[in-house]
Amino acid sequence: MPFMTAKDLGKRFDYHPPRTQTAIEMHQDIRSECLSIALSFNQTLPEGREKALAITKLEEAMFWANAAIAREISG
């Protein structure tokens, strides 16, 4: 038996538009907070691979946070 059902995969790969004002505001808050941290990282961290990775990982965290909102609130 497959680990994931077709429904599980559908939830992961479907588009989940925000359907409530709350979800829209949550997406905006997450993006705004992550941008603030990214700007701080960019200004204070020394240039290099580690800085680039920190910003990339922050971007990934933003994507996952938005996925949580989209899949659980909007979807």
DSSP file (Angstrom, degrees, kcal/mol; ACC not computed):
  #  RESIDUE AA STRUCTURE BP1 BP2  ACC     N-H-->O    O-->H-N    N-H-->O    O-->H-N    TCO  KAPPA ALPHA  PHI   PSI    X-CA   Y-CA   Z-CA
    1    1 A M              0   0    0      0, 0.0     0, 0.0     0, 0.0     0, 0.0   0.000 360.0 360.0 360.0 133.2    0.0    0.0    0.0
    2    2 A P        -     0   0    0      0, 0.0     3,-0.0     0, 0.0     0, 0.0  -0.276 360.0-129.6 -63.4 147.3    1.4    3.4   -0.9
    3    3 A F  S    S+     0   0    0      1,-0.1     2,-0.4     2,-0.0     0, 0.0   0.875  94.7  41.1 -62.5 -39.2    2.6    5.7    1.9
    4    4 A M  S    S-     0   0    0      4,-0.0     2,-0.1     3,-0.0    -1,-0.1  -0.890  80.1-136.1-114.9 142.6    0.5    8.6    0.5
    5    5 A T     >  -     0   0    0     -2,-0.4     4,-2.3     1,-0.1     5,-0.2  -0.442  31.2-106.6 -85.9 167.1   -2.9    8.5   -0.9
    6    6 A A  H  > S+     0   0    0      1,-0.2     4,-2.6     2,-0.2     5,-0.2   0.865 124.1  55.2 -59.6 -35.6   -4.0   10.3   -4.1
    7    7 A K  H  > S+     0   0    0      2,-0.2     4,-2.2     1,-0.2    -1,-0.2   0.913 106.3  50.4 -64.0 -42.7   -5.8   12.7   -1.8
    8    8 A D  H  > S+     0   0    0      1,-0.2     4,-1.5     2,-0.2    -2,-0.2   0.933 113.5  44.9 -59.5 -46.8   -2.6   13.4    0.2
    9    9 A L  H  X S+     0   0    0     -4,-2.3     4,-2.2     1,-0.2     5,-0.2   0.888 110.2  54.8 -66.5 -39.0   -0.7   14.1   -3.0
   10   10 A G  H  X S+     0   0    0     -4,-2.6     4,-2.3     1,-0.2    -1,-0.2   0.907 106.0  52.2 -59.2 -41.6   -3.5   16.2   -4.4
   11   11 A K  H  < S+     0   0    0     -4,-2.2    -1,-0.2     1,-0.2    -2,-0.2   0.870 111.9  47.2 -63.1 -35.9   -3.4   18.4   -1.3
   12   12 A R  H  < S+     0   0    0     -4,-1.5    -1,-0.2     1,-0.2    -2,-0.2   0.863 122.5  31.8 -72.7 -35.7    0.3   18.9   -1.8
   13   13 A F  H  < S+     0   0    0     -4,-2.2    -2,-0.2    -5,-0.1    -1,-0.2   0.548  95.8  97.6-106.3  -8.5    0.2   19.7   -5.4
   14   14 A D  S  < S-     0   0    0     -4,-2.3     2,-0.4    -5,-0.2    61,-0.0  -0.360  79.8-106.0 -74.8 159.9   -3.1   21.5   -5.9
   15   15 A Y        -     0   0    0     -2,-0.1    -1,-0.1     1,-0.0    -2,-0.1  -0.740  30.0-163.8 -84.0 133.3   -3.4   25.2   -5.9
   16   16 A H        -     0   0    0     -2,-0.4    59,-0.2    -5,-0.0    58,-0.1  -0.778   6.2-163.8-121.4  85.2   -4.9   26.6   -2.7
   17   17 A P        -     0   0    0      0, 0.0     2,-0.2     0, 0.0    -2,-0.0  -0.388  34.9 -98.2 -67.8 146.2   -6.1   30.1   -3.3
   18   18 A P        -     0   0    0      0, 0.0    56,-0.1     0, 0.0    52,-0.1  -0.481  40.3-177.4 -64.9 129.3   -6.8   32.1   -0.1
   19   19 A R        +     0   0    0     -2,-0.2     2,-0.3    51,-0.1    55,-0.1   0.490  60.0  50.3-108.8  -6.4  -10.5   32.0    0.5
   20   20 A T  S  > S-     0   0    0      1,-0.1     4,-2.0     0, 0.0     5,-0.1  -0.926  78.0-123.3-130.9 157.0  -10.8   34.1    3.6
   21   21 A Q  H  > S+     0   0    0     -2,-0.3     4,-2.6     1,-0.2     5,-0.2   0.856 113.8  59.3 -63.5 -34.4   -9.6   37.5    4.6
   22   22 A T  H  > S+     0   0    0      2,-0.2     4,-2.4     1,-0.2    -1,-0.2   0.930 105.6  47.1 -60.1 -46.2   -7.8   35.9    7.5
   23   23 A A  H  > S+     0   0    0      2,-0.2     4,-2.5     1,-0.2    -2,-0.2   0.915 111.5  51.1 -62.9 -43.1   -5.8   33.7    5.2
   24   24 A I  H  X S+     0   0    0     -4,-2.0     4,-2.2     1,-0.2    -1,-0.2   0.929 112.3  46.6 -58.7 -45.9   -4.9   36.6    3.0
   25   25 A E  H  X S+     0   0    0     -4,-2.6     4,-2.6     1,-0.2    -1,-0.2   0.872 110.4  52.7 -66.7 -37.3   -3.7   38.6    6.0
   26   26 A M  H  X S+     0   0    0     -4,-2.4     4,-2.5     2,-0.2    -1,-0.2   0.917 109.3  49.2 -64.7 -42.6   -1.7   35.7    7.4
   27   27 A H  H  X S+     0   0    0     -4,-2.5     4,-2.5     1,-0.2     5,-0.2   0.932 112.5  48.5 -59.9 -45.7    0.1   35.3    4.1
   28   28 A Q  H  X S+     0   0    0     -4,-2.2     4,-2.6     1,-0.2    -2,-0.2   0.907 111.1  50.0 -62.1 -42.6    0.9   39.0    4.1
   29   29 A D  H  X S+     0   0    0     -4,-2.6     4,-2.8     2,-0.2     5,-0.2   0.925 110.9  48.6 -62.8 -45.2    2.1   38.9    7.7
   30   30 A I  H  X S+     0   0    0     -4,-2.5     4,-2.6     2,-0.2     5,-0.2   0.940 113.4  46.8 -60.9 -47.6    4.4   36.0    7.0
   31   31 A R  H  X S+     0   0    0     -4,-2.5     4,-2.4     1,-0.2    -1,-0.2   0.917 114.1  48.3 -60.5 -43.3    5.9   37.6    3.9
   32   32 A S  H  X S+     0   0    0     -4,-2.6     4,-2.1    -5,-0.2    -2,-0.2   0.916 113.0  46.5 -64.7 -44.5    6.4   40.9    5.7
   33   33 A E  H  X S+     0   0    0     -4,-2.8     4,-2.0     2,-0.2    -1,-0.2   0.904 113.8  48.2 -65.9 -41.5    8.0   39.3    8.7
   34   34 A C  H  X S+     0   0    0     -4,-2.6     4,-2.8    -5,-0.2    -2,-0.2   0.895 110.3  52.0 -66.9 -39.2   10.3   37.2    6.6
   35   35 A L  H  X S+     0   0    0     -4,-2.4     4,-2.8    -5,-0.2     5,-0.2   0.915 107.5  53.1 -62.2 -42.0   11.3   40.2    4.4
   36   36 A S  H  X S+     0   0    0     -4,-2.1     4,-1.9     1,-0.2    -2,-0.2   0.923 111.9  44.5 -59.4 -44.9   12.2   42.1    7.6
   37   37 A I  H  X S+     0   0    0     -4,-2.0     4,-3.0     2,-0.2    -1,-0.2   0.913 112.2  52.8 -65.9 -42.2   14.5   39.3    8.7
   38   38 A A  H  X S+     0   0    0     -4,-2.8     4,-2.8     1,-0.2    -2,-0.2   0.907 108.9  49.6 -60.7 -42.2   16.0   38.9    5.3
   39   39 A L  H  X S+     0   0    0     -4,-2.8     4,-1.9     2,-0.2    -1,-0.2   0.896 111.6  49.1 -63.6 -39.7   16.7   42.7    5.1
   40   40 A S  H  X S+     0   0    0     -4,-1.9     4,-2.6    -5,-0.2     5,-0.3   0.934 112.1  48.0 -64.1 -46.5   18.4   42.4    8.6
   41   41 A F  H  X S+     0   0    0     -4,-3.0     4,-2.6     1,-0.2    -2,-0.2   0.933 111.5  50.9 -57.0 -46.5   20.4   39.4    7.5
   42   42 A N  H  < S+     0   0    0     -4,-2.8    -1,-0.2     1,-0.2    -2,-0.2   0.855 115.7  41.6 -62.2 -36.1   21.5   41.2    4.3
   43   43 A Q  H  < S+     0   0    0     -4,-1.9    -1,-0.2    -5,-0.2    -2,-0.2   0.849 125.3  30.6 -80.7 -35.1   22.6   44.3    6.2
   44   44 A T  H  < S+     0   0    0     -4,-2.6    -2,-0.2    -5,-0.2    -3,-0.2   0.762  98.4  82.3-102.7 -26.6   24.3   42.6    9.2
   45   45 A L  S  < S-     0   0    0     -4,-2.6     2,-0.1    -5,-0.3     3,-0.1  -0.536  81.6-109.8 -82.9 145.8   25.8   39.3    8.0
   46   46 A P        -     0   0    0      0, 0.0     5,-0.3     0, 0.0    -1,-0.1  -0.410  43.1 -94.8 -68.7 149.6   29.1   39.2    6.2
   47   47 A E  S    S+     0   0    0      4,-0.1     2,-0.3    -2,-0.1     3,-0.1  -0.318  76.9  87.1 -62.0 144.5   29.0   38.3    2.5
   48   48 A G  S  > S-     0   0    0      1,-0.1     4,-2.2    -3,-0.1     5,-0.2  -0.877  88.8 -58.9 151.2 179.6   29.5   34.6    1.8
   49   49 A R  H  > S+     0   0    0     -2,-0.3     4,-2.7     1,-0.2     5,-0.2   0.877 125.0  55.5 -58.2 -42.5   28.0   31.2    1.4
   50   50 A E  H  > S+     0   0    0      1,-0.2     4,-2.5     2,-0.2    -1,-0.2   0.894 108.0  48.3 -63.0 -40.9   26.6   31.2    4.9
   51   51 A K  H  > S+     0   0    0     -5,-0.3     4,-2.3     2,-0.2    -1,-0.2   0.932 112.0  49.5 -63.3 -45.7   24.7   34.4    4.4
   52   52 A A  H  X S+     0   0    0     -4,-2.2     4,-2.3     1,-0.2    -2,-0.2   0.907 112.7  47.6 -60.4 -42.1   23.3   33.2    1.1
   53   53 A L  H  X S+     0   0    0     -4,-2.7     4,-3.1     2,-0.2     5,-0.2   0.894 108.6  54.1 -67.2 -39.5   22.2   29.9    2.7
   54   54 A A  H  X S+     0   0    0     -4,-2.5     4,-1.9     1,-0.2    -2,-0.2   0.922 112.1  44.4 -60.4 -43.4   20.6   31.8    5.7
   55   55 A I  H  X S+     0   0    0     -4,-2.3     4,-2.2     2,-0.2    -1,-0.2   0.894 113.5  50.8 -68.7 -39.6   18.5   33.9    3.3
   56   56 A T  H  X S+     0   0    0     -4,-2.3     4,-2.4    -5,-0.2    -2,-0.2   0.926 110.7  48.5 -62.1 -44.5   17.6   30.8    1.2
   57   57 A K  H  X S+     0   0    0     -4,-3.1     4,-2.4     2,-0.2    -1,-0.2   0.859 109.9  52.3 -66.3 -34.7   16.5   28.9    4.3
   58   58 A L  H  X S+     0   0    0     -4,-1.9     4,-2.2    -5,-0.2    -1,-0.2   0.906 108.9  50.5 -64.8 -41.3   14.5   31.9    5.4
   59   59 A E  H  X S+     0   0    0     -4,-2.2     4,-2.2     2,-0.2    -2,-0.2   0.907 110.4  49.7 -61.3 -42.4   12.8   31.9    2.0
   60   60 A E  H  X S+     0   0    0     -4,-2.4     4,-2.5     2,-0.2    -2,-0.2   0.906 108.8  52.2 -62.6 -41.8   12.1   28.1    2.4
   61   61 A A  H  X S+     0   0    0     -4,-2.4     4,-2.6     1,-0.2    -2,-0.2   0.895 108.5  51.3 -61.6 -39.6   10.6   28.8    5.8
   62   62 A M  H  X S+     0   0    0     -4,-2.2     4,-2.6     2,-0.2    -1,-0.2   0.920 109.4  50.1 -62.7 -43.8    8.4   31.4    4.3
   63   63 A F  H  X S+     0   0    0     -4,-2.2     4,-2.2     1,-0.2    -2,-0.2   0.929 112.7  46.1 -60.7 -45.3    7.2   29.0    1.6
   64   64 A W  H  X S+     0   0    0     -4,-2.5     4,-2.4     2,-0.2    -2,-0.2   0.889 111.7  51.4 -66.8 -38.8    6.4   26.3    4.2
   65   65 A A  H  X S+     0   0    0     -4,-2.6     4,-1.9     1,-0.2    -1,-0.2   0.926 112.1  46.7 -62.8 -43.1    4.6   28.7    6.4
   66   66 A N  H  X S+     0   0    0     -4,-2.6     4,-3.0     1,-0.2    -2,-0.2   0.862 109.9  53.9 -67.0 -34.7    2.5   29.9    3.5
   67   67 A A  H  X S+     0   0    0     -4,-2.2     4,-3.2     2,-0.2     5,-0.3   0.907 106.4  52.8 -64.1 -40.5    1.9   26.2    2.5
   68   68 A A  H  X S+     0   0    0     -4,-2.4     4,-1.8     2,-0.2     5,-0.4   0.919 113.2  43.6 -60.3 -43.1    0.6   25.6    6.0
   69   69 A I  H  X>S+     0   0    0     -4,-1.9     4,-2.6     2,-0.2     5,-1.7   0.951 116.9  46.3 -65.4 -49.0   -1.8   28.5    5.7
   70   70 A A  I  <>S+     0   0    0     -4,-3.0     5,-1.9     1,-0.2    -2,-0.2   0.902 117.4  41.5 -63.2 -43.2   -2.9   27.6    2.2
   71   71 A R  I  <5S+     0   0    0     -4,-3.2    -1,-0.2     3,-0.2    -2,-0.2   0.837 125.8  31.3 -77.2 -32.0   -3.4   23.9    2.9
   72   72 A E  I  <5S+     0   0    0     -4,-1.8    -2,-0.2    -5,-0.3    -3,-0.2   0.762 133.6  22.5-100.2 -28.2   -5.1   24.2    6.2
   73   73 A I  I  <5S+     0   0    0     -4,-2.6    -3,-0.2    -5,-0.4    -2,-0.1   0.816 131.9  31.9-105.1 -45.7   -7.0   27.5    6.1
   74   74 A S  I   <       0   0    0     -5,-1.7    -3,-0.2     1,-0.2    -4,-0.2   0.821 360.0 360.0 -85.1 -31.8   -7.5   28.2    2.4
   75   75 A G      <       0   0    0     -5,-1.9    -1,-0.2    -6,-0.3    -4,-0.1   0.457 360.0 360.0 -89.4 360.0   -7.8   24.7    1.0
